[in-house]
Amino acid sequence: MNVQVKIGDFRTEETDAIVVGIFEGGESPSGTFQAVDEAMGGAVQTLLDLGDFKGELKQTSILYTKGAIASPRLALAGLGKLEDFDLESARQAAGKIAQQLLDLGVKSLAIPLPSEASPDAIQATVESSTLAVYQFNQHKTEDLDELKELESITFLVENEASKSVAEKAATLGETIANGTTLARDLSNQPPNHLTPILLAEKAQAVAEATGLKCEIFDQEQLKEKGFRTLLGVSQGSQEEPRFIILEHVPEGEEKDTVVFVGKGVTFDSGGLSLKSGSGMMDMKHDMSGAAAVLGAMQVIGHLKPDLHVVGLIAATENLPSATAQRPGDVVKSYGGKTIEILNTDAEGRLILADALGYAANYNPKAVIDLATLTGAVITALGHFACGMLGTDEDLMEKIKAAAKKTHERVWQLPLWDDYDEGLKSKVADVKNIGDGTAGTIAGAAFLKKFAEDYPWVHLDIAGTAWDVKGSSYIPTGATGYGVRLLVQLVQDWG
């Protein structure tokens, strides 16, 4: 989508639709309502007087202008109550009207901005408008001529000063939305179109396009370096695993290092602990943590923050075969700890064990891993927040602050040492499943064993990575959850 900012008047702008936000009661910023209603000969006020449009959040209405202004359509977007309005309100309102206009076949829209429009609100509007019209059609071959696309959004401002502010905010919103779109595309890819090798190739392409450093460990290098838990998970598949390192290195010395770690199981059958058929159908999404890290690193490559940011992705398939890892096997992690495998479907924590061990090489100030780790987190929190557990309260507070801004919500669960008891093994340092209770916490308690040397937080995104309903800018399928959260954390760092 093309996003632009120009000095202009909504009355004369030639576009498919002019979009105006209206609060409940007919209020709008800077008297925009009065100007629009006057241009439309009182039609907007009539709509309000009749009660057909009240300005409730996500309510929409389309008026046909019949030449009153240059655009043939005036689209009204309900913003809700003025006292309740926040950035998420802006996202939901913009996403809803963008979806409706897309359904009508609108290709271009323009939004007149009031002089006091905040950069954050402009950024949020661009993000949600772009994400609301997301479609994954890469593998369709029929009825392509019927697919609809919103091609451009134009913000109309009053002067050069407003234009400069709006352009910066719109560019940031577009960059973040593109990173989220990348994460959605990756997560939505069928597993035969996104193997670990293909995921690594995509990471290399992102690095080349954004100036990130990139290093890929192939199977032989993984053996040499001791990534035994990653190799153990992958040994049932004919597809080779990969370990992906993306790195943004700022100018100067003594910069803080933040490491993002993504679970990249490009298809998870459960291994020999085979999933049910219904439980397996969505397992192309089991690399959503990796997708979020790659999407965030693309954004960071463009923004170039004054922070050393590293993205680590452990990529593999988990399949059953004569060579597959067995329940009862014992493997040694990158950091040297031994693990008793009791369930091969608890594989995500195994590949993260190697990745978290490797993260210590960077002497980081923070390590955050994202993983579709447990179904238990959906039982606990549904699809509206991810489970957050960790060893550093300050880092968790930073993530909470970023989550509040982005509405990619987190909920902190306890990680008391009491839960370690259920992971004790009689034949190894730790076993890979707990006692059957508190599954999300047990998964994090396992990971804690391999993240001992730095501040660490685990985000279990199994409930937020796909199949989220009720948000205007999150369509069916992958959500891209985590990209906006990680980018916000980096922007706010220090």
C-alpha positions in Angstrom: 0.0 0.0 0.0 1.2 3.5 -0.8 0.9 5.9 2.2 1.5 9.6 1.5 1.0 13.0 3.2 0.1 16.2 1.3 -1.2 19.7 1.9 -4.7 19.6 0.7 -8.4 20.2 1.2 -10.9 17.3 1.6 -13.4 19.2 -0.5 -11.2 19.1 -3.6 -9.2 15.9 -3.1 -9.8 13.4 -5.9 -10.0 10.0 -4.2 -12.5 7.2 -3.9 -13.4 8.1 -0.3 -12.8 10.8 2.3 -12.7 9.3 5.8 -13.7 11.4 8.8 -13.6 10.2 12.4 -16.5 11.3 14.7 -16.9 10.9 18.4 -20.1 10.0 20.0 -22.3 13.2 20.1 -20.9 14.5 16.8 -17.7 15.9 18.1 -14.6 15.8 15.9 -11.1 17.3 16.2 -10.6 20.9 15.2 -14.1 21.5 13.9 -13.7 18.9 11.1 -17.3 17.8 11.7 -18.7 21.3 11.0 -16.7 21.7 7.9 -17.7 18.3 6.5 -21.3 18.8 7.5 -21.4 22.2 5.8 -19.8 20.8 2.6 -22.5 18.0 2.6 -25.4 20.4 3.1 -26.2 19.2 6.6 -26.4 15.5 5.6 -24.1 14.4 8.4 -26.0 16.2 11.1 -29.2 14.7 9.7 -27.7 11.2 10.0 -26.9 11.9 13.7 -30.3 13.4 14.4 -32.0 10.3 13.1 -29.8 8.1 15.2 -28.6 6.1 12.2 -25.0 7.0 13.1 -24.0 7.7 16.7 -20.2 7.7 16.5 -19.9 4.5 18.6 -16.5 2.9 18.3 -16.1 0.9 15.1 -19.5 2.1 13.8 -19.3 3.2 10.2 -21.5 4.9 7.7 -21.0 5.7 4.0 -22.6 8.9 2.4 -22.6 9.4 -1.3 -21.6 13.0 -2.0 -23.3 13.5 -5.4 -20.8 16.1 -6.3 -20.9 18.1 -3.1 -17.1 17.4 -2.8 -14.7 15.9 -5.3 -14.7 12.4 -3.8 -17.9 10.3 -4.5 -17.9 8.9 -0.9 -17.7 10.3 2.6 -17.0 7.5 5.1 -17.7 8.2 8.7 -15.8 6.3 11.3 -17.0 6.1 14.9 -14.4 6.9 17.4 -16.4 6.2 20.6 -16.6 8.5 23.6 -14.0 11.3 23.6 -13.0 10.6 27.2 -12.3 7.0 26.4 -10.4 7.6 23.2 -6.8 6.2 23.1 -4.5 4.7 20.5 -6.3 1.4 20.4 -9.5 3.2 19.7 -7.8 4.9 16.8 -6.5 1.5 15.5 -9.9 -0.2 15.8 -11.8 2.7 14.1 -9.3 3.0 11.3 -9.1 -0.8 10.8 -12.9 -1.1 10.6 -13.5 1.6 8.1 -10.6 0.4 6.0 -12.1 -3.1 5.9 -15.5 -1.7 4.9 -14.1 0.4 2.1 -12.0 -2.6 0.9 -15.2 -4.6 0.7 -16.8 -1.9 -1.4 -13.9 -2.1 -3.9 -12.4 1.3 -2.9 -8.8 1.6 -4.0 -7.9 5.0 -2.5 -8.9 7.0 0.5 -7.9 10.3 2.1 -8.0 11.3 5.7 -8.0 15.0 6.6 -5.9 15.5 9.7 -6.6 18.1 12.4 -3.7 20.3 13.3 -3.4 18.8 16.8 -3.3 15.2 15.5 -0.6 13.4 17.5 2.2 11.5 15.8 1.3 8.4 17.8 -2.3 8.5 16.5 -1.2 8.9 12.9 1.2 6.0 13.3 -1.5 3.9 14.8 -3.9 4.8 12.0 -1.4 3.7 9.3 -0.6 0.5 11.1 -4.1 -0.6 11.6 -5.4 0.5 8.2 -2.6 -1.5 6.5 -3.0 -4.5 8.7 -6.8 -4.5 8.5 -6.8 -5.1 4.7 -4.1 -7.8 4.9 -4.8 -10.9 2.7 -2.9 -14.0 2.1 -3.5 -15.0 -1.5 -0.1 -16.2 -2.6 -1.2 -19.7 -3.5 -4.5 -19.0 -5.1 -4.9 -19.4 -8.9 -8.6 -18.9 -9.5 -10.8 -15.7 -9.4 -7.7 -13.5 -9.0 -9.5 -10.8 -10.9 -12.1 -10.6 -8.1 -9.6 -9.9 -5.4 -9.9 -6.4 -4.0 -7.0 -4.2 -2.9 -6.8 -0.9 -1.1 -3.9 0.7 -2.9 -3.3 4.1 -1.2 -4.0 6.2 1.9 -3.4 10.0 1.7 -3.3 12.2 4.8 -4.4 15.8 4.2 -2.7 18.4 6.3 -2.9 22.2 6.5 0.7 23.3 6.3 4.4 22.3 5.8 5.0 22.0 9.6 2.1 19.5 10.0 3.3 17.7 6.9 6.7 17.1 8.3 5.4 15.6 11.5 2.8 13.5 9.8 5.2 12.1 7.2 7.6 10.9 9.9 4.8 9.2 11.9 3.2 7.7 8.7 6.6 6.3 7.6 7.1 4.7 11.0 3.6 3.2 11.0 4.1 1.8 7.5 7.5 0.3 8.4 6.1 -1.4 11.5 3.1 -2.6 9.6 5.3 -4.1 6.9 7.3 -6.0 9.5 4.0 -7.4 11.0 2.9 -8.3 7.5 6.1 -10.2 6.9 5.5 -12.1 10.1 1.9 -12.9 9.0 3.1 -14.1 5.6 5.7 -16.4 7.1 3.3 -17.9 9.7 0.6 -18.4 7.1 2.9 -20.2 4.6 2.1 -23.9 4.1 4.9 -26.0 5.6 6.1 -27.3 2.2 6.6 -23.7 1.2 8.5 -22.7 4.4 11.1 -25.3 5.4 13.9 -24.3 7.8 16.2 -23.8 4.9 13.7 -21.5 3.1 13.2 -19.6 6.4 16.9 -19.0 6.6 17.0 -17.8 3.0 14.2 -15.3 3.8 16.2 -14.1 6.8 19.3 -13.5 4.5 17.1 -11.5 2.1 15.8 -9.3 4.9 19.3 -8.7 6.2 20.5 -7.7 2.7 17.6 -5.3 2.3 18.0 -3.6 5.6 21.8 -3.7 6.4 21.6 -6.3 9.2 24.4 -8.8 9.8 23.3 -12.3 9.1 24.9 -15.7 9.9 23.3 -19.1 9.3 24.5 -22.3 11.0 23.8 -25.4 8.8 23.5 -28.9 10.1 27.3 -29.6 10.1 28.0 -26.4 11.9 25.3 -27.2 14.4 27.0 -30.5 15.1 30.4 -28.9 15.5 29.1 -26.2 17.9 27.1 -28.5 20.0 23.4 -27.6 19.2 22.4 -31.1 20.3 18.8 -30.4 21.4 18.0 -28.6 18.1 19.5 -31.5 16.2 17.6 -34.0 18.3 14.2 -32.5 17.4 15.1 -32.3 13.7 16.5 -35.9 13.4 13.1 -37.3 12.4 12.8 -35.1 9.4 14.5 -35.1 6.0 14.6 -31.3 6.1 17.8 -30.0 7.7 17.6 -27.5 10.6 19.0 -24.1 10.6 20.1 -21.6 13.3 19.7 -18.0 12.2 21.5 -15.0 13.6 20.4 -11.5 12.7 22.2 -8.5 14.2 21.9 -4.8 14.2 25.1 -3.2 15.3 24.9 0.5 16.0 27.8 2.9 15.7 30.0 3.5 18.7 30.9 1.2 21.6 29.4 0.1 24.9 25.8 -0.1 23.7 23.4 -2.3 25.5 22.6 -5.6 23.9 19.1 -7.0 23.7 18.5 -10.5 22.2 15.2 -11.7 20.8 14.8 -15.5 20.5 12.2 -17.1 18.3 10.9 -20.7 18.2 10.9 -21.7 14.5 9.2 -25.2 14.2 8.0 -24.9 10.6 5.8 -27.9 11.1 5.1 -29.8 14.3 3.5 -33.2 14.1 4.4 -33.9 17.7 7.1 -36.4 16.6 6.6 -39.9 18.0 4.3 -38.4 20.6 2.0 -37.7 17.7 -0.6 -35.0 17.8 -4.2 -35.8 16.9 -5.4 -34.8 13.4 -7.3 -31.8 14.5 -4.4 -30.7 16.7 -2.0 -30.9 13.8 -3.8 -28.9 11.2 -2.6 -25.5 12.3 1.0 -26.5 13.1 2.4 -24.5 10.2 2.0 -21.6 12.7 4.4 -23.2 15.2 7.1 -20.9 13.9 5.2 -17.8 14.8 7.8 -16.8 17.4 10.5 -17.0 14.7 8.2 -15.0 12.4 7.8 -12.2 15.0 11.5 -12.0 15.6 12.3 -11.8 11.8 9.5 -9.2 11.3 10.8 -7.1 14.2 14.4 -7.4 13.0 13.3 -6.1 9.6 11.8 -3.0 11.2 14.9 -2.6 13.4 17.1 -2.8 10.3 15.2 0.2 8.9 15.0 2.2 12.1 18.6 1.6 13.1 18.2 2.3 16.8 21.2 3.2 19.1 21.0 -0.3 20.6 22.7 -3.6 19.8 19.8 -5.9 18.8 20.3 -9.6 18.0 17.6 -11.9 16.7 18.2 -15.7 17.1 15.9 -18.2 15.4 16.1 -22.0 15.9 14.4 -23.5 12.9 13.4 -27.2 12.4 10.6 -29.6 11.6 9.3 -32.1 14.2 8.3 -35.3 12.4 8.0 -39.0 13.3 10.2 -41.5 11.5 12.6 -44.4 12.1 15.3 -41.8 13.0 13.1 -39.6 15.2 13.9 -38.7 18.8 12.3 -41.2 21.2 10.5 -40.7 24.6 13.2 -41.7 27.1 16.1 -40.3 25.1 18.6 -38.1 27.0 20.3 -35.2 25.1 22.8 -32.6 26.1 22.1 -28.9 25.4 24.4 -26.3 24.0 25.2 -25.1 27.5 25.9 -28.6 28.7 22.8 -29.5 30.7 21.3 -32.9 30.1 17.6 -33.4 29.3 15.4 -36.4 29.6 12.9 -36.5 26.7 9.6 -37.8 28.0 7.3 -36.2 25.4 8.6 -35.4 21.9 5.7 -32.9 21.4 7.3 -30.7 24.0 9.9 -29.9 21.3 9.8 -26.1 21.3 11.4 -25.8 24.7 14.2 -28.1 23.5 15.3 -26.0 20.6 14.9 -22.9 22.7 17.3 -24.5 25.3 20.1 -24.3 22.7 19.1 -20.9 21.6 19.0 -19.5 25.1 22.3 -21.1 25.9 23.8 -19.4 22.8 22.4 -16.0 23.7 24.7 -15.9 26.7 27.6 -15.3 24.3 26.4 -11.8 23.8 26.5 -10.8 27.4 23.0 -9.3 27.0 21.2 -6.8 29.1 18.0 -8.6 28.2 16.8 -11.8 26.4 13.2 -12.2 25.4 12.0 -15.4 23.7 8.7 -15.8 21.9 7.2 -19.2 21.4 4.0 -20.9 20.6 4.9 -23.2 23.5 1.8 -24.5 25.3 -1.9 -25.0 24.7 -2.3 -24.5 28.4 -1.7 -20.7 27.9 -4.9 -20.6 25.9 -6.8 -22.3 28.7 -5.5 -19.7 31.1 -5.7 -16.5 29.0 -7.7 -17.3 25.9 -6.6 -15.5 22.7 -6.3 -11.9 24.0 -3.0 -11.9 25.9 0.2 -13.9 25.9 1.6 -15.5 29.0 4.7 -13.7 30.4 7.2 -15.3 32.8 10.7 -14.4 33.6 13.5 -13.8 36.0 13.8 -10.0 35.9 11.0 -7.8 37.2 12.5 -4.6 35.6 12.5 -6.2 32.2 9.0 -7.5 32.6 7.9 -3.9 33.5 9.4 -2.6 30.3 7.6 -5.2 28.3 4.3 -4.4 30.1 4.8 -0.7 29.2 5.4 -1.6 25.5 2.4 -3.9 25.6 0.2 -1.1 26.9 1.2 1.2 24.0 0.8 -1.4 21.3 -2.1 -3.4 22.7 -0.2 -6.6 22.1 -1.1 -7.6 25.6 0.8 -9.6 28.1 -0.1 -11.2 31.5 2.5 -12.1 34.0 2.3 -15.6 35.5 4.4 -16.7 38.5 7.7 -18.6 38.1 8.4 -19.5 41.7 11.1 -22.1 42.4 8.4 -24.4 43.7 7.5 -25.3 40.1 11.0 -26.7 39.5 10.2 -29.8 41.5 8.0 -31.2 38.8 10.8 -31.0 36.3 13.4 -33.1 38.2 14.6 -36.2 36.4 16.1 -39.3 37.8 18.4 -39.9 34.9 19.3 -36.3 33.7 19.6 -32.7 34.9 16.0 -32.0 33.9 13.1 -33.6 32.1 11.2 -31.8 29.3 7.7 -32.0 30.8 6.2 -31.3 34.2 3.7 -33.2 36.3 0.7 -32.4 34.2 -0.3 -29.3 36.0 0.4 -25.6 35.3 1.6 -26.4 31.8 2.6 -22.9 30.8 4.5 -22.4 34.0 6.2 -25.8 33.6 7.4 -24.8 30.1 8.9 -21.6 31.4 10.4 -23.3 34.4 12.2 -25.6 32.0 13.5 -22.7 29.9 14.7 -20.9 33.1 17.3 -23.7 33.5 19.0 -22.5 30.3 18.7 -18.7 30.8 20.6 -18.4 34.0 23.2 -15.8 33.1 21.2 -12.8 32.1 17.8 -11.0 32.6 15.3 -13.2 30.8 11.6 -13.1 29.9 9.6 -15.8 28.1 6.5 -14.9 26.1 4.1 -17.9 25.4 2.3 -16.6 22.3 0.3 -19.8 21.5 -3.0 -18.0 22.1 -2.2 -14.8 20.3 -0.3 -15.9 17.2 -3.3 -16.9 15.2 -7.1 -17.4 15.4 -7.7 -14.1 17.3 -11.2 -12.7 16.8 -12.8 -9.4 17.5 -10.2 -6.9 16.4 -10.7 -4.9 13.2 -7.1 -5.0 12.1 -6.4 -8.7 12.8 -7.9 -10.9 10.0 -8.3 -14.7 9.9 -5.0 -16.6 10.3 -1.7 -15.4 11.6 -1.7 -12.2 13.6 2.0 -11.2 13.5 1.8 -10.8 17.3 5.0 -9.6 18.8 6.5 -7.5 16.1 5.0 -4.2 17.3 5.7 -5.2 20.9 9.4 -5.9 20.3 9.9 -2.7 18.2 8.2 -0.6 20.9 10.5 -2.1 23.5 13.5 -1.2 21.5 12.2 2.3 20.9 11.7 2.8 24.6 14.9 1.2 25.7 16.9 3.4 28.1 
